[in-house]
Amino acid sequence: MQNIQSSLVAAKMLRNAMLNKEEFSLIRICMDIKAMMNWDFNFKEFMDAVYEVPDIKIEFLWKLHVLQILPFDVSLIRFRSETANLEDICNLCLMDTAEDEASEFVQLGLISYLTNKAFSGNGEEIEKVCLSIIRNFLKELFLLKPEDMTKRRMKIFFSLWKCGLIENKTLLEFCIYSVHQFLKNQNVAMMEAFLIQERCNSHDEPFHMTFMMEKIIKSLKPDDVVCILFDSNVESTINWKNYLVILEAFVRTHDNECKIILRSNEELVKRSFQQLDQSALKKAIIIGRQTALHSKEPFSMAYNQWFLNQFGDSLYIKNLQYISFFIQVLCEFVPYERNIGIMKVSLERPLTIASEYQFIYNDYTVLLKTRIKDLEPQIEPEDVISKLLSVYQDTGKVPSYVMEASLMQKQYFLNVFLPVLLRPRIAPTFPDVRERFIEELHRIGKIPGVIFQKYKTACDQKKQKLLAGIDVDCIIMDEDI
């Protein structure tokens, strides 16, 4: 009877402290309880009474663990099916401690404990429970917005590497697991990642996670990261934006090891053609772009150089089946491409395609030209003409733009530029700069004779209509005045 009474008294003391949030007296009470815990102390009665406390705080349970009153393993096993308590643990691990050393101590101890248990490898139930909590913790961590990732909030996470509470082997397993979880955190399509690829040096989502991923990747061997990046099993249902973050973090962290990426990417290209795997080839192109972003050359030039090195004199573009496959993949990228420089360089330095297959490649170049036209700022023809007239008046020479447009943009020149320039008007008696410019273009053959004559006729008709509508009496009255 004595052992039951002492356990209930101990539980009552502890419950009162927890309910009244008497944190300062908790340690003293715990010491008193330890003194009561003799060999016949009824732990089951004690634990049952403690767990009956409504909305019991995880911090209290952790302190009981630290003070060797109630093992945290027991609490986790008891709460393993209670979602609210498991969520509280995740929230506590991610809480901004506001430089509160006591809270930081609880946070660091709790995360270290969960990590050690989750990757212990003993297969016990507590390992599964802790791994589930770590998984949810990482999920919430990876969902943080840029404004949420304060220095204080991230302080404890980064302390895992220097606290000395986690063995190197366990920390390594935690890092590998974190990379895999980051890849699987939400499903984002490959082309969505392609759209934001050039923003990799910004702090916008998802690249606000890069500094955190760098810390994780620094703990791993380059070969381990490359193995994850080129795993064929992660080419479908993954978060491709997060894939870019991992790739970016790797390039920054292992700058000297980028050759491993390029070699592995060459193998990926080879496999994609052998299996006619569009997803694999798209992945290879995205990786090529990411490495080119870190070149000392301008991105458009660096990417085009990689592209030509990879495909320029390749056996893959000397076979009709391979060419069709290749061009189909390239065409799928065009609607998402926003870098005009890359497209222009691609047109200036085209691939060497056999003449009998050139018609397939032509479809791709037409798409590029159309995309460039869609992306380039649209300047009103009248604004262009105004600037050209100003140059012509100052120099007396037809600007080179006109010569280039008449040859390189013939449809635009004939169907847009000339109709605006030759809009019928009442030409002045003494030719102004616009009329002199038109006469000069006609003289050098840039305005076809038929179009020029049509313009002249339209101008004369406009003048005749104006004269026909003038009131003669009004003219006489004006002269008499």
C-alpha positions in Angstrom: 0.0 0.0 0.0 2.9 2.3 0.8 4.4 2.1 -2.7 1.1 3.0 -4.3 0.6 5.9 -1.9 4.0 7.3 -2.6 3.6 7.1 -6.3 0.3 8.9 -6.2 1.7 11.6 -3.9 4.6 12.0 -6.3 2.2 12.2 -9.3 0.0 14.7 -7.5 3.0 17.0 -6.7 4.1 16.8 -10.3 0.6 17.3 -11.8 0.1 20.4 -9.6 3.4 21.9 -10.8 2.5 21.2 -14.5 -1.1 22.5 -14.2 0.1 25.7 -12.4 3.0 26.0 -14.8 5.4 26.2 -11.9 8.5 25.6 -14.0 10.9 27.1 -11.5 9.8 24.7 -8.8 9.7 21.7 -11.2 13.3 20.7 -10.7 13.0 20.9 -6.9 9.8 18.8 -7.0 11.5 16.3 -9.3 14.4 16.0 -6.9 11.9 15.3 -4.1 10.2 12.6 -6.3 13.5 10.9 -7.0 14.0 10.7 -3.3 10.7 8.9 -3.0 11.5 6.4 -5.8 12.7 3.4 -3.9 12.8 -0.1 -5.2 9.1 -0.8 -4.6 7.9 2.6 -6.1 4.8 1.9 -8.3 5.9 3.4 -11.7 2.8 2.4 -13.5 0.5 4.2 -11.0 2.9 7.2 -11.2 2.9 7.3 -15.0 -0.8 6.9 -15.4 -1.5 9.7 -13.0 1.0 12.0 -14.8 -0.5 11.3 -18.3 -3.9 12.2 -17.0 -2.9 15.9 -17.0 -5.0 17.7 -19.6 -3.0 19.2 -22.5 0.3 18.0 -21.0 3.2 20.0 -22.4 6.0 18.2 -24.3 8.5 20.5 -22.5 7.5 19.0 -19.2 7.8 15.5 -20.4 11.2 16.2 -21.8 12.4 17.7 -18.5 11.2 14.6 -16.7 13.3 12.6 -19.2 16.4 14.8 -18.6 15.9 14.6 -14.8 15.6 10.8 -15.2 12.1 10.7 -13.7 10.2 9.4 -16.7 11.9 8.1 -19.9 10.8 10.0 -23.0 10.6 6.7 -24.9 7.6 5.8 -22.7 5.9 9.1 -23.5 6.4 8.7 -27.2 5.2 5.2 -27.3 2.1 6.3 -25.3 1.4 9.2 -27.6 2.3 7.5 -30.9 -1.3 7.5 -32.1 -2.2 11.0 -30.9 -1.6 13.3 -33.7 -1.9 16.5 -31.6 1.0 15.5 -29.4 3.2 14.5 -32.3 2.4 17.9 -34.0 3.4 19.6 -30.7 6.8 18.0 -30.9 7.3 19.2 -34.5 6.2 22.7 -33.6 8.5 22.7 -30.6 11.4 21.7 -32.8 10.7 24.5 -35.2 9.8 27.2 -32.6 11.6 30.5 -32.7 13.2 30.4 -29.2 13.8 34.2 -29.1 17.3 33.6 -27.7 15.7 31.8 -24.6 18.6 29.5 -23.5 16.3 27.2 -21.6 14.0 26.7 -24.6 17.1 26.3 -26.9 18.4 23.6 -24.5 15.0 21.7 -24.8 14.9 22.1 -28.5 18.4 20.9 -29.2 18.1 18.0 -26.8 14.8 16.9 -28.3 15.9 17.1 -31.9 19.2 15.3 -31.1 17.3 12.6 -29.2 14.8 12.0 -32.0 17.6 11.9 -34.6 19.6 9.3 -32.6 16.6 7.1 -32.0 15.2 7.4 -35.6 18.5 6.2 -37.1 19.5 3.7 -34.4 18.9 0.8 -36.7 17.6 -1.5 -34.0 14.1 -1.9 -35.5 12.3 -1.2 -32.3 9.0 0.5 -32.2 10.5 3.7 -30.7 12.7 4.0 -33.9 9.6 4.0 -36.1 7.9 6.6 -34.0 10.9 8.9 -34.0 11.4 8.5 -37.7 7.8 9.4 -38.3 8.3 12.6 -36.2 11.6 13.4 -38.0 9.8 13.0 -41.3 7.0 15.4 -40.3 9.6 17.8 -38.8 11.5 17.9 -42.1 8.2 18.3 -44.1 7.3 21.4 -42.0 10.9 22.7 -42.2 10.9 22.5 -46.0 7.6 24.3 -46.2 8.9 27.4 -44.5 8.6 30.6 -46.5 11.6 32.9 -46.9 10.3 35.4 -44.3 9.9 32.5 -41.8 13.5 31.3 -42.0 14.8 33.6 -39.3 18.3 33.2 -37.9 16.9 32.3 -34.5 14.5 29.7 -35.9 17.3 28.0 -37.9 19.9 28.3 -35.1 19.0 25.0 -33.4 18.9 23.1 -36.7 22.4 24.2 -37.6 23.6 23.4 -34.1 23.0 19.7 -34.8 26.4 19.6 -36.6 28.4 21.0 -33.7 26.5 20.1 -30.5 28.4 16.7 -30.2 25.1 14.9 -29.2 24.9 13.0 -32.5 27.4 10.5 -33.8 28.9 11.2 -37.3 27.4 8.0 -38.7 23.9 8.9 -37.5 24.3 12.5 -38.7 25.3 11.1 -42.2 22.1 9.0 -42.3 20.0 11.9 -41.2 21.5 14.0 -44.1 20.9 11.4 -46.7 17.3 10.9 -45.4 16.8 14.7 -45.5 17.9 15.0 -49.1 15.4 12.2 -50.1 12.6 13.8 -48.1 13.4 17.2 -49.7 13.0 15.7 -53.2 9.7 14.1 -52.3 8.3 17.1 -50.5 5.3 17.9 -52.8 5.1 17.0 -56.5 6.3 19.8 -58.8 6.5 19.2 -62.6 9.9 19.5 -64.4 8.8 22.4 -66.6 7.8 24.4 -63.5 11.4 24.1 -62.4 12.7 25.1 -65.8 10.8 28.3 -65.6 12.5 29.5 -62.4 16.0 28.0 -63.1 17.7 31.3 -63.8 16.6 32.7 -60.4 18.9 30.3 -58.6 21.1 33.1 -57.2 18.1 34.8 -55.6 16.4 34.3 -52.2 13.1 33.6 -53.8 11.3 30.3 -53.3 12.6 27.6 -53.5 16.1 28.9 -53.5 15.8 30.4 -50.0 16.4 26.7 -49.0 19.8 26.6 -50.7 21.9 27.6 -47.7 20.2 25.0 -45.6 20.7 22.3 -48.2 24.4 23.3 -48.6 24.9 22.5 -44.9 23.4 19.1 -45.4 25.3 18.3 -48.6 28.6 19.4 -47.0 28.3 16.4 -44.7 27.9 14.0 -47.7 30.5 12.6 -50.1 30.1 14.1 -53.7 29.5 10.6 -55.1 26.6 10.0 -52.7 24.9 13.2 -53.8 25.5 12.5 -57.5 24.0 9.0 -56.9 20.8 10.6 -55.6 20.7 13.3 -58.4 21.0 10.7 -61.1 18.9 8.0 -59.6 16.5 7.0 -62.4 13.8 6.4 -59.7 13.6 10.1 -59.0 12.7 11.2 -62.5 9.0 11.1 -62.2 7.0 12.0 -59.1 9.4 14.4 -57.3 9.6 18.1 -56.6 11.7 19.4 -59.5 12.1 22.8 -58.0 13.7 21.2 -54.9 15.8 19.1 -57.3 17.3 22.3 -58.6 18.0 23.5 -55.1 20.0 20.3 -54.4 21.8 20.6 -57.7 22.6 24.3 -57.0 23.8 23.5 -53.4 26.0 20.8 -54.8 27.6 23.1 -57.4 28.3 25.7 -54.8 29.6 23.2 -52.2 31.6 21.0 -54.4 32.7 23.4 -57.1 35.8 21.4 -57.9 33.7 18.2 -58.3 31.4 19.5 -61.1 33.2 17.2 -63.5 31.4 14.3 -61.8 28.1 16.0 -62.7 29.1 16.5 -66.3 30.3 12.9 -66.7 27.2 11.5 -65.1 25.1 13.8 -67.3 26.8 12.5 -70.5 25.8 9.0 -69.4 22.2 10.2 -68.8 22.1 11.6 -72.3 23.4 8.4 -73.8 20.7 6.4 -71.9 18.0 8.8 -72.9 18.7 8.2 -76.6 19.1 4.5 -76.2 15.8 4.2 -74.5 14.1 7.1 -76.3 13.3 8.4 -72.8 12.1 12.0 -73.1 12.0 12.6 -69.4 15.7 11.6 -69.0 16.8 13.9 -71.9 14.8 16.8 -70.4 16.5 16.2 -67.1 20.0 16.2 -68.8 19.2 19.5 -70.5 18.1 21.1 -67.2 21.3 19.8 -65.5 23.4 21.3 -68.4 21.7 24.6 -67.9 22.3 24.6 -64.2 26.0 24.0 -64.6 26.2 26.6 -67.3 24.7 29.2 -64.9 28.0 29.0 -62.9 30.3 29.5 -65.8 32.5 32.6 -66.1 31.1 33.2 -69.5 27.6 34.8 -70.1 25.0 32.2 -69.4 23.6 32.1 -73.0 27.1 31.5 -74.4 28.1 28.9 -71.7 24.9 27.0 -72.2 25.2 27.0 -75.9 28.8 25.8 -75.7 27.7 22.9 -73.4 24.8 22.2 -75.8 27.2 22.0 -78.9 29.7 20.0 -77.0 27.0 17.5 -76.0 25.1 17.3 -79.3 26.9 19.3 -82.0 28.8 16.4 -83.5 27.0 13.5 -82.0 25.9 10.3 -83.5 22.5 11.0 -81.9 21.7 13.5 -84.6 22.8 11.4 -87.6 19.9 9.0 -87.3 16.3 9.9 -88.3 14.7 8.2 -85.3 17.1 9.9 -82.9 16.8 13.3 -84.6 13.0 13.2 -84.4 13.2 12.2 -80.8 15.7 15.0 -80.0 13.8 17.8 -81.9 10.6 16.8 -80.2 12.2 17.2 -76.8 13.7 20.6 -77.8 10.4 21.8 -79.1 8.7 21.0 -75.8 11.1 23.4 -74.0 10.6 26.4 -76.4 7.2 27.6 -75.0 8.8 27.8 -71.5 12.1 29.4 -72.6 12.4 33.0 -71.5 16.1 33.6 -72.3 16.1 35.4 -75.6 19.9 35.3 -75.6 20.0 31.5 -75.6 17.5 31.3 -78.5 19.4 33.8 -80.6 22.7 32.0 -80.0 21.1 28.8 -81.0 20.0 30.3 -84.3 23.4 31.9 -84.9 25.2 28.6 -84.2 22.9 25.8 -85.3 23.5 22.1 -85.1 25.0 20.4 -88.1 22.1 18.3 -89.4 22.3 16.2 -92.6 20.4 17.9 -95.5 17.9 15.1 -95.8 16.8 15.7 -92.1 17.0 19.5 -92.2 13.2 19.8 -92.6 12.8 18.4 -89.0 15.3 20.9 -87.6 13.6 23.7 -89.5 10.4 23.2 -87.4 12.5 23.8 -84.3 14.1 27.0 -85.6 10.7 28.4 -86.7 9.5 27.8 -83.1 12.5 29.6 -81.7 12.0 32.6 -84.0 8.3 32.8 -83.1 9.2 32.6 -79.4 11.8 35.4 -79.7 9.2 37.6 -81.4 6.7 36.9 -78.6 9.2 37.8 -75.9 10.9 40.8 -77.4 9.3 44.1 -76.4 6.9 45.3 -79.1 7.8 48.7 -80.3 5.1 50.7 -82.2 6.2 51.1 -85.9 5.6 54.8 -85.7 8.0 55.1 -82.8 10.6 53.2 -84.8 10.0 55.5 -87.8 10.3 58.6 -85.7 13.7 57.5 -84.5 14.8 56.6 -88.0 13.8 60.0 -89.3 15.7 61.7 -86.6 18.9 59.7 -87.5 18.3 60.4 -91.2 17.9 64.1 -90.6 21.2 64.3 -88.6 23.3 62.1 -90.9 21.6 62.2 -94.3 22.1 58.4 -94.5 19.5 55.6 -94.3 20.0 53.8 -90.9 21.4 50.3 -91.0 18.2 49.1 -89.2 16.2 49.6 -92.4 18.7 47.6 -94.5 18.7 44.7 -92.0 14.9 44.7 -91.5 14.3 44.6 -95.3 16.5 41.5 -95.5 16.2 39.7 -92.2 12.6 40.6 -91.3 11.1 40.9 -94.7 7.5 40.1 -93.7 7.6 42.7 -91.0 9.2 45.2 -93.3 6.7 44.8 -96.1 3.5 44.2 -94.1 4.0 46.4 -91.0 6.8 48.9 -91.4 6.2 50.2 -94.9 2.3 50.5 -94.5 2.9 52.8 -91.5 5.7 54.8 -93.2 3.6 55.2 -96.4 0.3 56.1 -94.7 -1.3 58.6 -97.2 -1.0 62.2 -96.2 -1.0 65.7 -97.8 2.6 66.0 -98.8 4.1 69.4 -98.2 5.0 71.6 -101.2 8.6 71.5 -100.1 9.6 67.9 -99.1 10.0 67.4 -95.4 12.4 64.9 -93.8 9.8 62.1 -94.0 9.2 62.7 -97.7 12.9 62.8 -98.4 13.4 59.6 -96.5 10.6 57.9 -98.5 12.1 59.1 -101.8 15.6 57.8 -100.7 14.2 54.4 -99.8 12.5 54.2 -103.2 15.7 55.3 -104.9 17.8 52.5 -103.3 15.2 49.9 -104.1 13.8 49.3 -100.6 10.3 50.5 -101.6 9.0 48.6 -104.6 7.9 50.8 -107.5 4.3 49.6 -107.4 4.0 50.4 -103.7 5.7 53.8 -104.1 3.4 54.8 -106.9 0.3 53.7 -104.9 1.5 55.9 -102.1 1.9 58.9 -104.4 -1.5 58.4 -105.9 -3.1 58.1 -102.5 -1.4 61.3 -101.3 -2.6 63.2 -104.4 -6.2 62.0 -103.9 -6.1 63.1 -100.3 -5.0 66.6 -101.4 -7.7 66.8 -104.1 -10.4 65.9 -101.6 -9.2 68.6 -99.3 -9.2 71.2 -102.0 -12.6 70.1 -103.2 -14.1 70.6 -99.8 -12.8 74.2 -99.3 -15.5 77.0 -99.5 -14.4 79.5 -102.2 -16.4 82.4 -100.6 -14.6 81.8 -97.3 -11.3 82.1 -99.2 -12.3 85.5 -100.7 -13.5 86.8 -97.4 -10.3 85.8 -95.8 -8.3 87.6 -98.5 -10.5 90.8 -98.2 -9.9 90.8 -94.4 
